[in-house]
Amino acid sequence: MAKHKCLIGFWNVRTMFASGKLAQVTSEMRRYKLDILGISECRWTGSRRMKTSTGETVLYSGRIDDLHQDGVAIILKRGMEKTLMEWKPVSSRIIMARFKGKQINVTILQCYAPTNDAEEEIGDSFYEQLQQEYDRTPKHDVKIIMGDLNAKIGSDNVDYEHIMGKHGCGTRNENGERLIEFCSTNNLVVGGTIFPHKEIHKLTWYSPNLRDKNQIDHLMINSMWRRSLLDVKVKRGADVGSDHHLVTAILKLKLRSTGTKVIIRKQFNTERLRSSRVQKEYTVKLENRFKVLQDLQEDDETIDQKWEKTSQVFKKCAEDCFGYKDRVKKKDWITQETWKEIENRRLAKSKVNNSKSDRLREVPTGL
């Protein structure tokens, strides 16, 4: 197995449908040196692959009815997109990404499960869809399912020693029973239960008053590759104004480039067509070139050959008349004053987390 370590994180950020939230998330991602970060409850709609101004690649899958609810995403650090083999926006609760590894490939399923209070049909639908996607993953891949599963699996591992350790937290609930059953069926190990950390480094969700707390965000890995999972731990210092903590995992794994070159497509500067002079010039050039093309046309040309010549005429005229758009580097729009306030909130959260005073613990974490 590879000596290289890959750092993965997963986090319910409560929303990324807010000004500056993505920049805050990627800032924390860089601070913790994460290679891959899974996001639950991003609340974006539709699905897309995009790039941030700081170079991270974002893959996301949201609702198609324009409601800013649910939503999942996977963020790759700068350069990590070269290892991406494929990705699939399954639903607003599941997204899949597959990565090229030196010894073995890796499939990640980032999830956001319904809460324990959700209707039974919604929970059934989620697990049916998750099972279908899991079954589609290549048999020999390292398979990782992670995210906010909204499931308390507890600390009792009697009869389930093969899928969980003794270091879980709390008492199992209905969603926990369902998750344990899913793991048992698919021979998955729950990573957060097998490492002997302090309880504060295992609890992933805290109520605003910090009195109610649970371990409901999980990472599961197929048992064949259990030994490649070196650690799973909560990072309480990370802050984006969420009541969930960032959870990180260390994998003994080396990813490598797929060798596929990224083609950067140039875009024509169509804004210049607003000028009547450019419009007239473009029209004249098209007419002249098509007249010449018509004279040179051969009878035995196929439809594909004719289309290629026609498209080349349009491209050449556009290039001559209004050229290409300049590639402008995106500027950071969050001011330094705003970043200072964000840092002050993070420090306030750290003080609250480390305080033994009940009075301070009543201060909301979303300062």
Secondary structure by P-SEA (a helix, b strand, c coil): cccbbbbbbbbccccccccaaaaaaaaaaaaacccbbbbccccccbbbbbccccbbbbbbbbbccccccbbbbbbbcccccccccccccccccbbbbbbbcccbbbbbbbbccccccccaaaaaaaaaaaaaaaaacccccbbbbbcccccccccccccccccccccccccccaaaaaaaaaaaaacccccccccccccccccccccccccccccccccccccccccccccccccccccccccbbbbbbbbcbbbbbccbbbbbcccccccccccaaaaaaaaaaaaaaaaaaaaaccccccaaaaaaaaaaaaaaaaaacccccccccccccccaaaaaaaaaaaaaaaaaaaccccccccccccc
